[in-house]
Amino acid sequence: MAAQPGRTPLPQEWEQVEHELPPLRVAAEPVGVRLALRRAADGAWRGRLRFLDPGGRERETADIFCAPSESELWRSVRSLGEHNLRALYLSLAETG
């Protein structure tokens, strides 16, 4: 009788899903904001922000959110606040 392996395989990395967040107002112009999240192969939830400026240019952060559950990741996103979202967008706009 063959022995069963003691390890369970790691979950597959899930396909990325985007969620629309409320737009930012920067210099009286609306900037679209999206949260792209996925569950990585290690089981952690990871997320990045995408900004769509009025000129149609898209700017994206790295995976700046990481949490053991989707609800904890969303808690981190909500706690960021509009001021910090605006600062992230402006820092990306200045470099690109």
C-alpha positions in Angstrom: 0.0 0.0 0.0 1.5 3.4 -1.0 1.9 6.0 1.6 -0.1 9.2 1.3 2.0 12.4 1.2 1.9 14.4 4.5 1.7 17.7 2.7 -1.2 19.3 1.1 -0.5 21.2 -2.2 -0.4 25.0 -2.1 -3.5 26.7 -3.5 -3.2 27.9 -7.0 -2.8 31.7 -7.5 -6.1 33.2 -8.2 -6.9 35.5 -11.1 -6.7 39.2 -10.3 -10.0 40.9 -9.7 -10.5 44.7 -9.9 -12.9 46.7 -7.7 -13.9 50.3 -8.5 -13.3 52.7 -5.6 -14.8 56.2 -5.2 -12.9 58.7 -7.5 -10.4 61.2 -6.1 -10.6 64.9 -6.8 -7.2 66.3 -7.7 -7.0 69.9 -8.9 -10.8 69.8 -9.4 -10.4 66.9 -11.8 -11.8 63.3 -11.1 -9.2 60.6 -10.9 -10.5 57.0 -11.2 -9.3 54.6 -8.5 -9.4 50.8 -8.7 -8.2 48.1 -6.3 -6.7 45.1 -8.1 -6.5 42.1 -5.7 -5.6 38.5 -5.9 -4.9 35.6 -3.7 -1.3 34.5 -4.2 0.0 31.0 -4.2 1.3 31.3 -0.6 -2.3 32.0 0.5 -1.9 35.7 1.2 -4.2 38.3 -0.3 -2.3 41.0 -2.2 -3.5 44.2 -3.7 -2.4 47.2 -5.7 -4.0 50.5 -6.7 -4.6 51.7 -10.2 -5.3 55.3 -10.9 -6.8 56.6 -14.2 -6.1 60.3 -14.6 -8.3 62.7 -16.6 -5.9 62.5 -19.6 -6.6 58.7 -19.8 -3.2 57.7 -18.4 -3.1 54.8 -16.0 -0.7 54.7 -13.1 -0.2 51.7 -10.8 1.4 50.9 -7.5 3.2 47.8 -6.6 1.5 45.2 -4.4 1.3 47.6 -1.4 -1.4 45.6 0.4 -0.8 42.2 1.8 -3.0 40.4 4.4 -3.9 36.8 5.4 -7.6 37.3 4.5 -9.5 39.3 2.0 -11.5 41.1 4.7 -8.2 42.3 6.4 -6.9 43.5 3.1 -10.1 45.6 2.6 -9.7 46.9 6.1 -6.2 48.2 5.2 -7.5 49.8 2.0 -10.4 51.6 3.9 -8.0 52.8 6.6 -5.8 54.5 4.0 -8.0 57.5 3.7 -8.5 60.0 0.9 -5.5 62.1 1.8 -3.1 59.2 1.6 -4.7 58.0 -1.7 -4.2 61.4 -3.1 -0.5 61.4 -2.0 0.1 58.0 -3.6 -1.5 59.2 -6.9 0.6 62.5 -6.8 3.8 60.5 -6.1 3.1 58.3 -9.2 2.2 61.3 -11.3 5.5 63.1 -10.5 7.6 60.1 -11.4 5.9 59.3 -14.7 
